[in-house]
Amino acid sequence: MIKHIVLWKLTDPSRKEETIPQMKKMLENLAGVVPGLIKLEVNPNLNPGDYDVCLYSEFADHAALDGYQTHPAHLECKKYVHSVICGRTAADFEVK
């Protein structure tokens, strides 16, 4: 299993109340659409600092994560996400 974690910084943090629910809805709707995507959650970051939004996801294997990155439904989500963020960091790790 591969765990994929992403943190985003919003361009306009004053719009969190509308931006985060929209990101959450779009991304969480990918579950059941993207093959090999086991779980995906999006929530506000509760820690003060540089990042406003967290994504936690689990994939069956590295091939499933690669497929997610290029899946048309994910690419549509990325268009919106990239229109509202100004920073991103990610980490992937394997759980055996």
CYANA upper distance limits for C-alpha pairs under 8 A (distance plus 0.5 A):
  1 MET  CA     58 GLU  CA      7.30
  1 MET  CA     59 PHE  CA      6.20
  1 MET  CA     60 ALA  CA      5.31
  1 MET  CA     61 ASP  CA      5.50
  1 MET  CA     62 HIS  CA      8.17
  1 MET  CA     94 GLU  CA      6.22
  1 MET  CA     95 VAL  CA      5.76
  1 MET  CA     96 LYS  CA      7.01
  2 ILE  CA     58 GLU  CA      6.22
  2 ILE  CA     59 PHE  CA      5.57
  2 ILE  CA     60 ALA  CA      6.91
  2 ILE  CA     61 ASP  CA      5.97
  2 ILE  CA     62 HIS  CA      6.70
  2 ILE  CA     65 LEU  CA      7.95
  2 ILE  CA     92 ASP  CA      7.19
  2 ILE  CA     93 PHE  CA      6.10
  2 ILE  CA     94 GLU  CA      4.98
  2 ILE  CA     95 VAL  CA      6.63
  3 LYS  CA     56 TYR  CA      7.88
  3 LYS  CA     57 SER  CA      6.23
  3 LYS  CA     58 GLU  CA      5.05
  3 LYS  CA     59 PHE  CA      6.84
  3 LYS  CA     92 ASP  CA      6.03
  3 LYS  CA     93 PHE  CA      5.91
  3 LYS  CA     94 GLU  CA      6.80
  3 LYS  CA     95 VAL  CA      7.83
  4 HIS  CA     55 LEU  CA      8.39
  4 HIS  CA     56 TYR  CA      6.58
  4 HIS  CA     57 SER  CA      5.64
  4 HIS  CA     58 GLU  CA      6.69
  4 HIS  CA     59 PHE  CA      8.23
  4 HIS  CA     90 ALA  CA      7.77
  4 HIS  CA     91 ALA  CA      6.41
  4 HIS  CA     92 ASP  CA      5.00
  4 HIS  CA     93 PHE  CA      7.33
  5 ILE  CA     54 CYS  CA      7.81
  5 ILE  CA     55 LEU  CA      6.01
  5 ILE  CA     56 TYR  CA      5.24
  5 ILE  CA     57 SER  CA      6.84
  5 ILE  CA     90 ALA  CA      5.99
  5 ILE  CA     91 ALA  CA      5.74
  5 ILE  CA     92 ASP  CA      6.83
  6 VAL  CA     54 CYS  CA      6.30
  6 VAL  CA     55 LEU  CA      5.49
  6 VAL  CA     56 TYR  CA      7.26
  6 VAL  CA     88 ARG  CA      7.53
  6 VAL  CA     89 THR  CA      6.26
  6 VAL  CA     90 ALA  CA      4.75
  6 VAL  CA     91 ALA  CA      7.06
  7 LEU  CA     51 TYR  CA      6.44
  7 LEU  CA     52 ASP  CA      7.75
  7 LEU  CA     53 VAL  CA      6.16
  7 LEU  CA     54 CYS  CA      5.17
  7 LEU  CA     55 LEU  CA      6.91
  7 LEU  CA     88 ARG  CA      6.11
  7 LEU  CA     89 THR  CA      5.87
  7 LEU  CA     90 ALA  CA      6.79
  8 TRP  CA     51 TYR  CA      5.75
  8 TRP  CA     52 ASP  CA      6.39
  8 TRP  CA     53 VAL  CA      5.67
  8 TRP  CA     54 CYS  CA      7.10
  8 TRP  CA     85 ILE  CA      6.96
  8 TRP  CA     86 CYS  CA      8.13
  8 TRP  CA     87 GLY  CA      6.09
  8 TRP  CA     88 ARG  CA      4.97
  8 TRP  CA     89 THR  CA      7.20
  9 LYS  CA     50 ASP  CA      6.82
  9 LYS  CA     51 TYR  CA      4.87
  9 LYS  CA     52 ASP  CA      5.58
  9 LYS  CA     53 VAL  CA      7.21
  9 LYS  CA     85 ILE  CA      6.06
  9 LYS  CA     86 CYS  CA      6.25
  9 LYS  CA     87 GLY  CA      5.31
  9 LYS  CA     88 ARG  CA      6.79
 10 LEU  CA     16 LYS  CA      8.28
 10 LEU  CA     51 TYR  CA      7.96
 10 LEU  CA     52 ASP  CA      6.73
 10 LEU  CA     53 VAL  CA      8.22
 10 LEU  CA     84 VAL  CA      6.32
 10 LEU  CA     85 ILE  CA      4.72
 10 LEU  CA     86 CYS  CA      6.32
 10 LEU  CA     87 GLY  CA      7.64
 11 THR  CA     84 VAL  CA      6.08
 11 THR  CA     85 ILE  CA      5.30
 11 THR  CA     86 CYS  CA      5.53
 12 ASP  CA     16 LYS  CA      8.00
 12 ASP  CA     84 VAL  CA      7.80
 12 ASP  CA     85 ILE  CA      8.40
 13 PRO  CA     52 ASP  CA      8.05
 15 ARG  CA     19 THR  CA      6.48
 16 LYS  CA     20 ILE  CA      6.01
 17 GLU  CA     21 PRO  CA      7.45
 18 GLU  CA     22 GLN  CA      6.91
 19 THR  CA     23 MET  CA      6.73
 19 THR  CA     84 VAL  CA      8.00
 20 ILE  CA     24 LYS  CA      6.48
 20 ILE  CA     43 ASN  CA      7.72
 20 ILE  CA     44 PRO  CA      7.33
 20 ILE  CA     53 VAL  CA      7.48
 21 PRO  CA     25 LYS  CA      6.54
 22 GLN  CA     26 MET  CA      6.68
 23 MET  CA     27 LEU  CA      6.50
 23 MET  CA     42 VAL  CA      7.91
 23 MET  CA     77 CYS  CA      8.29
 23 MET  CA     80 TYR  CA      8.30
 23 MET  CA     81 VAL  CA      7.17
 24 LYS  CA     28 GLU  CA      6.26
 24 LYS  CA     41 GLU  CA      7.81
 24 LYS  CA     42 VAL  CA      5.49
 24 LYS  CA     43 ASN  CA      7.33
 25 LYS  CA     29 ASN  CA      6.55
 26 MET  CA     30 LEU  CA      7.65
 26 MET  CA     77 CYS  CA      6.67
 27 LEU  CA     31 ALA  CA      8.46
 27 LEU  CA     40 LEU  CA      8.02
 27 LEU  CA     41 GLU  CA      8.40
 27 LEU  CA     42 VAL  CA      7.84
 27 LEU  CA     74 HIS  CA      7.98
 27 LEU  CA     77 CYS  CA      6.95
 28 GLU  CA     40 LEU  CA      6.23
 28 GLU  CA     41 GLU  CA      6.61
 28 GLU  CA     42 VAL  CA      7.51
 29 ASN  CA     33 VAL  CA      8.07
 30 LEU  CA     34 VAL  CA      6.43
 30 LEU  CA     37 LEU  CA      8.49
 30 LEU  CA     40 LEU  CA      8.45
 30 LEU  CA     73 ALA  CA      7.51
 30 LEU  CA     74 HIS  CA      7.58
 31 ALA  CA     37 LEU  CA      6.63
 31 ALA  CA     38 ILE  CA      7.46
 31 ALA  CA     39 LYS  CA      7.02
 31 ALA  CA     40 LEU  CA      7.12
 32 GLY  CA     37 LEU  CA      7.75
 33 VAL  CA     73 ALA  CA      8.33
 34 VAL  CA     67 GLY  CA      8.24
 34 VAL  CA     68 TYR  CA      6.66
 34 VAL  CA     71 HIS  CA      7.43
 34 VAL  CA     73 ALA  CA      8.27
 35 PRO  CA     64 ALA  CA      7.08
 35 PRO  CA     67 GLY  CA      8.11
 35 PRO  CA     68 TYR  CA      8.13
 36 GLY  CA     59 PHE  CA      6.00
 36 GLY  CA     60 ALA  CA      5.59
 36 GLY  CA     61 ASP  CA      7.83
 36 GLY  CA     64 ALA  CA      5.40
 36 GLY  CA     65 LEU  CA      8.06
 37 LEU  CA     57 SER  CA      8.12
 37 LEU  CA     58 GLU  CA      6.75
 37 LEU  CA     59 PHE  CA      5.19
 37 LEU  CA     60 ALA  CA      7.09
 37 LEU  CA     64 ALA  CA      7.23
 37 LEU  CA     65 LEU  CA      8.02
 37 LEU  CA     68 TYR  CA      7.99
 38 ILE  CA     57 SER  CA      7.93
 38 ILE  CA     58 GLU  CA      5.84
 38 ILE  CA     59 PHE  CA      5.84
 38 ILE  CA     60 ALA  CA      7.09
 39 LYS  CA     56 TYR  CA      8.43
 39 LYS  CA     57 SER  CA      5.75
 39 LYS  CA     58 GLU  CA      5.60
 39 LYS  CA     59 PHE  CA      7.73
 40 LEU  CA     55 LEU  CA      7.60
 40 LEU  CA     56 TYR  CA      6.20
 40 LEU  CA     57 SER  CA      4.66
 40 LEU  CA     58 GLU  CA      7.06
 41 GLU  CA     55 LEU  CA      6.15
 41 GLU  CA     56 TYR  CA      5.74
 41 GLU  CA     57 SER  CA      6.82
 42 VAL  CA     53 VAL  CA      7.62
 42 VAL  CA     54 CYS  CA      6.11
 42 VAL  CA     55 LEU  CA      4.99
 42 VAL  CA     56 TYR  CA      7.03
 43 ASN  CA     53 VAL  CA      6.36
 43 ASN  CA     54 CYS  CA      5.91
 43 ASN  CA     55 LEU  CA      7.20
 44 PRO  CA     52 ASP  CA      6.35
 44 PRO  CA     53 VAL  CA      4.99
 44 PRO  CA     54 CYS  CA      6.52
 45 ASN  CA     51 TYR  CA      7.27
 45 ASN  CA     52 ASP  CA      5.61
 45 ASN  CA     53 VAL  CA      5.55
 45 ASN  CA     54 CYS  CA      6.25
 51 TYR  CA     87 GLY  CA      8.30
 51 TYR  CA     88 ARG  CA      8.41
 59 PHE  CA     64 ALA  CA      6.43
 59 PHE  CA     65 LEU  CA      6.45
 60 ALA  CA     64 ALA  CA      6.60
 60 ALA  CA     65 LEU  CA      8.42
 61 ASP  CA     65 LEU  CA      7.15
 62 HIS  CA     66 ASP  CA      6.71
 63 ALA  CA     67 GLY  CA      6.62
 64 ALA  CA     68 TYR  CA      6.65
 65 LEU  CA     69 GLN  CA      6.87
 66 ASP  CA     70 THR  CA      7.33
 67 GLY  CA     71 HIS  CA      6.35
 68 TYR  CA     74 HIS  CA      7.01
 69 GLN  CA     74 HIS  CA      7.20
 69 GLN  CA     75 LEU  CA      7.88
 70 THR  CA     74 HIS  CA      7.49
 70 THR  CA     75 LEU  CA      7.05
 71 HIS  CA     75 LEU  CA      6.73
 72 PRO  CA     76 GLU  CA      6.81
 73 ALA  CA     77 CYS  CA      7.05
 74 HIS  CA     78 LYS  CA      6.69
 75 LEU  CA     79 LYS  CA      6.98
 76 GLU  CA     80 TYR  CA      7.53
 77 CYS  CA     81 VAL  CA      6.71
 78 LYS  CA     82 HIS  CA      6.29
 79 LYS  CA     83 SER  CA      6.83
 80 TYR  CA     84 VAL  CA      7.24
 81 VAL  CA     85 ILE  CA      6.76
 82 HIS  CA     86 CYS  CA      8.13
